[in-house]
Structures are given as C-alpha cells and as structure tokens.
C-alpha cells in the first residue's frame, strides 16, 4: 500500500473514532458531575491504598461477574484476557453501556483509552484504578459487537 493511501486511511479512522466519541458524549455527560467524575465514580488515586480484584475475561464471560464494594472504596482491577479473542472492560451504568454498544456496532474496532475502560488482546493484562464515590449498581461489559449480547456482562454493587 502506498504511503498516501495509508495516511488517508489512518486519518479517516481517526475522524470516525472522534465522531463516534462525540455522538456518545451527551449520554456520558448526563450522568457526570461537574467535577468530571463518571457515573460509577472517578479514577483512583495511585498514592492511596486500594483493594485488588482480579477479573478474568474469557469467551463470553467475566470471572468474577459480581462484585460488592463500599461507597468511597478504591479498587485496583487487574484485568486478564485469558480468551482467544479481544475483549473489553467498560465500567458505567447499563444505560451508558447499551448506548455505547450501539456506537460500537457501527465502529467495531474502536479502541478505548478511558480511565473506566480498556480493550485487551488475548493473553494481555491491564489495570484500572477506580474509586466508587456513588452508591448503586453499575456494570462492566464487553462492547465488542455480539459479546455483551452473549453474556459478557458483570455487576458492581456499591453500598
């Protein structure tokens, strides 16, 4: 492939990702406070202690799929993709994840670089440090088309 065509393709992909992000921004903004936190809390502080919870991602589930935390607790999620396909972990409300899943159907290769989510290739590991500042039930799910529909959903209950 020639360099000009490759450059145009990369630019087109970046534009598509930016437009997709803008299209879902109102859904996320609705549940955020003005200090920039997300619906399920906020990114954690690496200088403070955190409970570590390891989550294995496989076809098509998470282990464990149900987690309980206390309001104000900070958790270090260690995410390991033990499956044979790419998988995601996106922590939000069910409503937000369902809206985001619709965008993902149109842009299935969208990469996530958010404090509340990550996409992992097989045999890869990542960490998310999260402080749960709000009570309620939140979910983590894989928004790669089809994965959530086949059961790749977990829940965090914050008391």
N, C-alpha and C positions, 0 to 999 in steps of 0.2 A: 504494500500500500504506500502511495506516495505521501510525503510529509504534509503537503497542503490538505489533502483529504483527511488525513489523521487529525490534524489540527481542527478542521471544521467539525469533525465528528465529536471530538472532545468538547468543543465549545457548545455544540448542540446539546450534549448530555448535561453539561453544567447548567445550561439555561433551563432544561427540562426539570432538573432537580430543584433549582431555585424557584421556578414557577409552582412546582408541587408543594414546596415548603410554604410559599406564600398562600396557597389555596387552603392549607390546613391551619394556618396561623390563627384565624378567628376562633376556631374550636378550642385551641390551647389557651388563648388569651382570656376566654370566658371564665375559665376555672383558675386563673392565676391571680395572685395578689399583686399589688403594685410594686412590691419589693423584688419581684422577679422569681418567686418560688413557683413550683409546678403543683398540679393538683394533688399529688401524693406526698408533697413535702418539698425538700430542696436538696441540692448537692451537699454532701457531708463535708466536714472539716477534717482534713488528714492529721491535724495536730491533736485531735480529741479521740478518746477510745471508741472502739466500735465492736459490736458482736459480728463475728464472721459466719456467714451462711453460704455453704457451697451448693450450687444448683447445677445439676447435670442436664444438658439439653440433648435430646435424642429424637428419633422419628417416632411419633409425633407427640412427645410429652416432655414435661419437666419433672425432675426428682430433686427435692420435694415440690409438690404443686400447691401446698397450703402452708402458709407461714403466719405466725402471730408475733406482733411486736407491740411495744408500749409506745404511746404517744411521746415524742421527744427523743426516742431511741435512735441511735445511729447504727446502721448496718453496713458491713462491707460484704457485698455479694461477690463471690468468686464463681464466675460462670465458665463452665467447661462444656464445649461441644464434643460429646462422645459419639455423635451420629456420623452418618456418611454424607450428609447434605449441609449446606449453610443453614444456620438458624439465628433467630434474633431473640432478644430480651428487651421488651419495651414496657416500662413501668408507668402506668397512667390510670385513668378511670376507664371502665368498659366503654363508655360513650366515646371517649377520645380515641381509644384503640380501634373501635369499629370505624370511625371516620377516617382514621389514618390507613386502615386496611383497604378502604375503597380507593384511596390515592395509590396505594401500593399495587393494586390490580392494574392500574394504568402505567405504573413505573416500577415493575417487579425487581429491578436491580438497584433501586435506590439504597444508598448506604446511609447509615445513621451515625452521626458523630455528636450525640446529645448526652448530657450528663445522666439522663434517665434511660438510655438505651444503647444497645450495641448489636452489631451483626458479626457473627463469628463463622469462619470456615471450619470444616471438620478438623478435629484434634487441636484446636486453638483454645486459649483461655484468656479471659479479660476480667477486670474488676470494676464494679460500680460502688461508690461510697455514697450512701443516701441517709438523710435524716428525715424521719417521719414526723412532721410537725402537725399533721391533721388526723383526727380520728376518722374511721370509716373502713370500707372495704375497697381495695384497689386491686388492679390486676396487672400481671405481666403476661405478655403474649408474643408469639412469633407472627409478624405481619407479612411474611413472605407468602404470596398468594397460595391459598389452599391449606397452609399449615395451621392457622387458627381454626379453620373450619373442621379440620381433622382432630381437634382436641388439644392443640398446643397452647394451653391457657393455664395460668396459675393465679392464686389469690393471696393477697396480703391483708390480714385483718389488723387494724391499728386500734388499740383500746386506750 
